[in-house]
Amino acid sequence: MQSPRKKILLWLTALMLIMACVPSMATPVPTLDPNTIGTVIVQTANAAVTQTAAAAPTLTLTPIFTNTPPSTFTLEPTFTPIGTIIFPTSTPVAREQYFRVKHDTQLAEYNYRSRTADPSWPVDVWGLRTPEVVRLYVATKNAAGTHRTTITPAWEAYMDALNNYERKTLNYLKSNDTAIFDSNGFPQMESLTMGGNIITLDEVQNGWGQVHTMDYNNPESIKTANYITKPDLVHKFVVVGWNRPSKTTYWVNPPPGAIYWPLVSSRAVWIPLEYLEPFPHLPMTVIANTTQKIKANPSKDSTATGMELAEGASAQVVKYYPSGSDVWGRLSGVGWIGLLIHEKGLVKYPTSWQMETLPPP
């Protein structure tokens, strides 16, 4: 039996051998703050995001204008406002976009003056005045030719009413040598318009515009339209002349006076876009050249709103209303102002709004 001293020595020797085989003990961990768990999670997440961002390509978003559904959303180039577009393929045109038909003085084919000033013009036969005709074609090429629409009794009654049943006026309008029913005679109406008149387009194609006309098969639907309410569908006869002494172009009514006819065709008709000047695009800011009262409606006879646009003041026009040879502009939420007004035979621009093409006289 071993003595107590030998037992103690053996235990100490065993303990020393065990300690020699165990790795050094780590530094004690301090007491853990309860908030530390959340902090560690956030730091870990941020580190992951940082690493992901560093690995991903840089993406710069540009403001876009698109109606693409979110499931098929694609990035598009930055939107830039543009002016008049000549589309290469069939493209619808907003009905509110008005165009005015250019005069002879704006066209190179007439050397920027009246067509009657051309040396080849048969002055001895036709004189120095003639209807300022602009043809409307049946297809998007000049070789396609024009079209003749048969004026039915219903359309004739409407045409007569537009001209207040004046016998001299109607005899001139329906005669065989005054453009509208030229050569073939009444009731075969030629597809044409005249300089200064307003049109709208249903679509554009390859530098041509399809003219919006009245519905030939439904004359009852437009009997309330006239040159004052719908100058884009009821056109005014325009005569262009040449003053030899002053070498200037002028425009007048035909001999009987003002004459009107419905812009109607029994088939689609087209006009070259080079013959048109578009109204300035809206909305646009105008500056008043003179003080004018703001009207409740687009008419000289309309009641005033009690407000006025003072000379030098600016305003934003958001809508057009052509009325006869005048043009009115709607101010956002306020009323109407004149943009082009006829007074005592003169054309006046009350604001900075202007167009090169003048309306019919």
C-alpha positions as CSV (number, residue, x, y, z in Angstrom):
1,M,0.0,0.0,0.0
2,Q,1.4,3.4,-1.1
3,S,2.0,6.0,1.5
4,P,-0.1,9.3,1.4
5,R,3.1,11.2,0.3
6,K,3.5,9.0,-2.8
7,K,-0.2,9.3,-3.7
8,I,0.0,13.1,-3.7
9,L,3.2,13.0,-5.8
10,L,1.5,10.8,-8.4
11,W,-1.5,13.0,-8.6
12,L,0.6,16.1,-9.1
13,T,2.6,14.4,-11.8
14,A,-0.6,13.3,-13.7
15,L,-2.0,16.8,-13.4
16,M,1.2,18.3,-14.9
17,L,1.1,15.9,-17.8
18,I,-2.6,16.8,-18.6
19,M,-1.9,20.5,-18.5
20,A,1.0,20.1,-20.9
21,C,-1.4,18.5,-23.5
22,V,-4.2,21.2,-23.3
23,P,-3.9,24.4,-25.6
24,S,-3.5,27.8,-24.1
25,M,-6.8,29.3,-22.9
26,A,-8.3,32.2,-24.9
27,T,-8.8,35.7,-23.6
28,P,-12.1,35.7,-21.6
29,V,-15.1,37.1,-23.5
30,P,-16.6,40.2,-21.9
31,T,-20.2,40.2,-20.8
32,L,-22.5,40.5,-24.0
33,D,-24.7,43.7,-24.3
34,P,-28.2,42.6,-25.3
35,N,-28.2,45.3,-28.1
36,T,-25.1,43.8,-29.6
37,I,-27.0,41.0,-31.4
38,G,-28.9,43.5,-33.4
39,T,-25.8,45.5,-34.2
40,V,-24.0,42.4,-35.5
41,I,-26.9,41.5,-37.7
42,V,-27.1,45.0,-39.2
43,Q,-23.3,45.1,-39.8
44,T,-23.4,41.8,-41.4
45,A,-26.2,42.8,-43.7
46,N,-24.5,46.1,-44.6
47,A,-21.3,44.2,-45.4
48,A,-23.2,41.9,-47.7
49,V,-24.9,44.8,-49.5
50,T,-21.6,46.6,-49.9
51,Q,-20.0,43.5,-51.5
52,T,-23.0,43.0,-53.8
53,A,-23.0,46.6,-54.9
54,A,-19.3,46.5,-55.6
55,A,-19.8,43.4,-57.8
56,A,-22.8,44.8,-59.7
57,P,-22.6,47.3,-62.6
58,T,-23.5,50.9,-62.0
59,L,-27.1,51.7,-63.2
60,T,-28.2,55.3,-63.8
61,L,-32.0,55.8,-64.2
62,T,-33.2,58.4,-66.7
63,P,-36.8,59.9,-66.4
64,I,-38.9,58.3,-69.1
65,F,-42.4,58.7,-70.6
66,T,-44.0,55.3,-71.3
67,N,-47.2,53.4,-70.9
68,T,-45.5,50.1,-70.9
69,P,-46.9,47.7,-68.3
70,P,-44.5,47.0,-65.4
71,S,-44.1,43.3,-66.4
72,T,-42.6,44.4,-69.7
73,F,-41.0,47.7,-68.6
74,T,-37.9,48.7,-70.6
75,L,-35.6,51.6,-70.3
76,E,-36.0,54.3,-73.0
77,P,-33.9,57.2,-74.1
78,T,-34.5,60.6,-72.4
79,F,-37.6,62.3,-73.7
80,T,-37.0,65.5,-75.6
81,P,-39.8,67.7,-76.9
82,I,-39.8,67.9,-80.7
83,G,-41.6,70.0,-83.3
84,T,-43.4,68.9,-86.4
85,I,-42.8,65.2,-87.3
86,I,-43.0,63.7,-90.8
87,F,-43.6,60.0,-90.0
88,P,-42.3,57.3,-92.4
89,T,-45.3,55.1,-91.8
90,S,-49.0,55.5,-91.0
91,T,-49.4,57.3,-87.8
92,P,-52.5,58.7,-86.1
93,V,-52.6,62.5,-85.5
94,A,-54.3,64.2,-82.5
95,R,-57.5,65.8,-83.7
96,E,-56.6,69.0,-81.7
97,Q,-53.6,69.6,-83.9
98,Y,-54.6,72.2,-86.4
99,F,-52.9,73.1,-89.6
100,R,-53.3,76.1,-91.9
101,V,-53.0,75.6,-95.7
102,K,-50.1,77.7,-97.1
103,H,-50.5,80.5,-99.6
104,D,-48.8,81.0,-102.9
105,T,-46.3,83.4,-101.3
106,Q,-45.0,80.5,-99.2
107,L,-44.4,78.0,-102.0
108,A,-41.4,77.8,-104.2
109,E,-43.5,76.4,-107.1
110,Y,-45.0,79.9,-107.4
111,N,-41.8,81.7,-106.8
112,Y,-43.2,82.9,-103.5
113,R,-45.8,85.2,-105.1
114,S,-49.2,84.9,-106.7
115,R,-49.5,82.1,-109.3
116,T,-51.0,84.7,-111.6
117,A,-47.6,86.5,-111.7
118,D,-46.0,83.7,-113.6
119,P,-45.1,84.8,-117.2
120,S,-46.8,81.8,-118.6
121,W,-50.1,82.7,-116.8
122,P,-52.8,83.4,-119.5
123,V,-53.6,86.9,-118.2
124,D,-55.7,87.7,-121.3
125,V,-57.9,84.7,-120.7
126,W,-58.1,84.3,-116.9
127,G,-56.9,87.7,-115.7
128,L,-54.7,88.5,-112.7
129,R,-57.1,86.9,-110.1
130,T,-57.9,83.3,-109.7
131,P,-59.0,80.8,-106.9
132,E,-56.0,79.9,-104.7
133,V,-56.6,76.1,-105.2
134,V,-54.7,73.4,-103.3
135,R,-55.6,69.9,-104.6
136,L,-56.4,66.9,-102.4
137,Y,-55.2,63.6,-103.8
138,V,-56.6,60.1,-103.5
139,A,-53.2,58.6,-102.6
140,T,-49.8,59.7,-101.3
141,K,-48.4,60.7,-104.6
142,N,-49.2,63.5,-107.1
143,A,-49.7,61.1,-109.9
144,A,-52.7,59.6,-108.0
145,G,-54.9,62.5,-109.1
146,T,-57.9,64.1,-107.3
147,H,-61.4,62.8,-106.7
148,R,-64.9,64.0,-107.4
149,T,-67.7,63.7,-104.8
150,T,-71.3,63.7,-106.0
151,I,-73.2,66.3,-104.1
152,T,-76.5,64.8,-103.2
153,P,-79.7,66.8,-102.5
154,A,-79.0,66.7,-98.8
155,W,-75.5,68.1,-99.2
156,E,-76.7,70.7,-101.7
157,A,-79.3,71.9,-99.2
158,Y,-76.5,72.2,-96.6
159,M,-74.2,74.0,-99.0
160,D,-77.1,76.5,-99.9
161,A,-77.7,77.1,-96.2
162,L,-74.0,77.9,-95.6
163,N,-74.3,80.7,-98.1
164,N,-77.6,82.1,-96.9
165,Y,-79.4,80.9,-100.1
166,E,-77.9,83.9,-102.0
167,R,-78.6,83.2,-105.7
168,K,-75.6,85.1,-107.1
169,T,-73.3,83.4,-104.6
170,L,-74.6,79.9,-105.3
171,N,-74.5,80.5,-109.1
172,Y,-70.8,81.4,-108.8
173,L,-70.0,78.5,-106.5
174,K,-71.8,75.9,-108.7
175,S,-70.6,77.1,-112.1
176,N,-68.4,75.0,-114.3
177,D,-65.4,77.4,-114.3
178,T,-64.8,78.5,-110.7
179,A,-62.7,75.6,-109.2
180,I,-65.1,73.8,-106.9
181,F,-67.1,72.2,-109.8
182,D,-64.6,72.9,-112.5
183,S,-64.9,71.1,-115.9
184,N,-67.3,68.3,-114.9
185,G,-69.8,70.8,-113.4
186,F,-72.3,70.5,-110.6
187,P,-72.9,68.1,-108.8
188,Q,-69.4,66.6,-109.2
189,M,-67.3,68.5,-106.5
190,E,-63.6,68.5,-106.9
191,S,-61.4,67.4,-103.9
192,L,-59.6,70.6,-103.0
193,T,-59.2,73.4,-100.5
194,M,-57.8,76.9,-100.8
195,G,-54.9,78.8,-99.1
196,G,-55.4,80.0,-95.5
197,N,-58.0,77.5,-94.6
198,I,-57.7,75.2,-91.5
199,I,-57.5,71.4,-91.7
200,T,-56.9,68.6,-89.3
201,L,-55.3,65.2,-90.2
202,D,-56.4,61.6,-89.4
203,E,-52.9,60.3,-90.0
204,V,-49.6,61.0,-91.8
205,Q,-47.7,58.8,-94.1
206,N,-44.5,59.3,-96.1
207,G,-44.7,63.1,-96.0
208,W,-48.5,63.2,-96.7
209,G,-51.4,63.8,-94.4
210,Q,-54.9,62.3,-94.7
211,V,-57.3,65.1,-94.4
212,H,-60.1,64.9,-91.9
213,T,-63.4,65.5,-93.7
214,M,-67.1,65.4,-93.0
215,D,-68.9,62.1,-93.0
216,Y,-70.3,61.9,-96.6
217,N,-72.8,59.2,-95.6
218,N,-74.2,61.2,-92.7
219,P,-74.9,64.8,-93.8
220,E,-77.5,65.3,-90.9
221,S,-74.7,65.0,-88.3
222,I,-73.0,68.2,-89.3
223,K,-75.8,70.6,-90.3
224,T,-75.0,72.8,-87.3
225,A,-71.4,73.3,-88.4
226,N,-70.5,76.5,-90.2
227,Y,-67.3,78.6,-90.8
228,I,-67.6,80.2,-87.4
229,T,-68.0,77.0,-85.4
230,K,-66.0,74.6,-87.5
231,P,-63.6,76.3,-89.9
232,D,-61.7,73.1,-90.2
233,L,-64.7,71.4,-91.9
234,V,-66.4,74.4,-93.6
235,H,-63.9,76.2,-95.8
236,K,-63.9,79.7,-97.3
237,F,-63.3,80.6,-101.0
238,V,-60.1,82.5,-101.4
239,V,-59.0,84.4,-104.5
240,V,-55.4,85.3,-105.0
241,G,-54.3,88.2,-107.1
242,W,-51.2,90.0,-108.4
243,N,-50.7,93.8,-108.4
244,R,-48.4,94.5,-111.4
245,P,-47.4,98.1,-110.4
246,S,-46.4,97.2,-106.9
247,K,-45.4,93.6,-107.7
248,T,-47.3,92.3,-104.6
249,T,-49.6,89.4,-103.9
250,Y,-53.1,90.0,-102.4
251,W,-56.1,88.0,-101.4
252,V,-59.8,88.9,-101.8
253,N,-63.2,87.3,-101.8
254,P,-64.7,86.2,-105.1
255,P,-66.9,88.8,-107.0
256,P,-70.2,87.9,-105.2
257,G,-68.6,88.1,-101.8
258,A,-67.8,85.5,-99.1
259,I,-68.4,81.9,-100.3
260,Y,-68.3,78.7,-98.2
261,W,-68.4,75.0,-98.9
262,P,-68.3,71.8,-96.9
263,L,-65.0,69.9,-96.8
264,V,-66.5,66.6,-97.6
265,S,-65.3,63.7,-99.7
266,S,-66.8,60.3,-100.5
267,R,-63.3,58.7,-100.2
268,A,-60.1,59.4,-98.3
269,V,-58.0,62.4,-99.6
270,W,-54.4,63.4,-98.9
271,I,-52.3,66.6,-98.9
272,P,-48.5,67.0,-99.0
273,L,-47.3,68.1,-95.5
274,E,-45.1,70.7,-97.2
275,Y,-48.3,72.6,-98.0
276,L,-49.2,72.9,-94.3
277,E,-48.1,75.1,-91.4
278,P,-49.0,73.5,-88.0
279,F,-50.4,75.7,-85.2
280,P,-47.7,76.2,-82.5
281,H,-47.7,73.3,-80.1
282,L,-49.4,73.6,-76.7
283,P,-49.1,74.4,-73.9
284,M,-47.1,77.5,-74.7
285,T,-46.5,80.8,-72.9
286,V,-47.5,84.0,-74.6
287,I,-46.8,87.7,-73.8
288,A,-49.6,90.3,-74.2
289,N,-48.9,92.9,-76.9
290,T,-51.8,94.9,-75.6
291,T,-54.3,94.7,-72.7
292,Q,-57.4,92.6,-73.4
293,K,-60.3,91.3,-71.4
294,I,-60.4,87.6,-70.7
295,K,-63.6,86.1,-72.1
296,A,-65.8,83.4,-70.7
297,N,-66.1,81.9,-74.2
298,P,-64.1,82.0,-77.4
299,S,-66.1,84.8,-79.0
300,K,-65.9,88.6,-79.4
301,D,-69.5,88.7,-78.2
302,S,-68.8,86.6,-75.1
303,T,-69.2,88.1,-71.7
304,A,-66.0,89.0,-69.9
305,T,-64.8,87.1,-66.8
306,G,-63.9,90.3,-65.0
307,M,-60.2,89.7,-65.5
308,E,-57.8,91.0,-68.1
309,L,-54.4,90.1,-69.5
310,A,-52.4,93.3,-69.1
311,E,-49.9,94.5,-71.7
312,G,-46.5,92.9,-71.0
313,A,-48.0,90.1,-68.8
314,S,-47.5,86.5,-69.7
315,A,-50.0,83.6,-69.7
316,Q,-50.0,79.9,-70.7
317,V,-52.3,78.9,-73.5
318,V,-53.5,75.3,-73.2
319,K,-56.1,74.9,-75.9
320,Y,-57.1,76.4,-79.3
321,Y,-60.5,77.3,-80.7
322,P,-60.5,78.5,-84.3
323,S,-63.6,80.5,-85.1
324,G,-64.0,81.7,-88.7
325,S,-60.7,83.5,-89.5
326,D,-60.0,84.2,-85.9
327,V,-58.1,82.0,-83.4
328,W,-58.8,82.0,-79.6
329,G,-56.6,80.5,-76.9
330,R,-57.8,79.1,-73.6
331,L,-55.9,80.1,-70.5
332,S,-55.6,77.3,-67.9
333,G,-58.6,77.6,-65.6
334,V,-59.3,81.3,-66.4
335,G,-61.0,81.9,-69.7
336,W,-60.2,82.8,-73.4
337,I,-58.1,85.4,-75.1
338,G,-57.7,86.4,-78.7
339,L,-54.6,85.1,-80.4
340,L,-55.5,86.2,-84.0
341,I,-58.3,88.7,-84.4
342,H,-59.7,90.5,-87.5
343,E,-60.7,94.1,-86.9
344,K,-61.7,96.5,-89.6
345,G,-60.2,94.3,-92.3
346,L,-56.8,94.0,-90.5
347,V,-55.2,91.0,-88.9
348,K,-54.1,91.7,-85.3
349,Y,-52.0,89.6,-82.9
350,P,-52.9,90.7,-79.4
351,T,-50.1,88.5,-78.0
352,S,-46.7,87.1,-79.0
353,W,-48.5,84.2,-80.7
354,Q,-48.1,84.3,-84.4
355,M,-48.1,82.2,-87.6
356,E,-46.7,82.8,-91.0
357,T,-49.8,81.6,-92.8
358,L,-52.6,84.2,-92.8
359,P,-56.3,83.0,-92.6
360,P,-58.7,83.7,-95.5
361,P,-59.7,87.4,-95.8
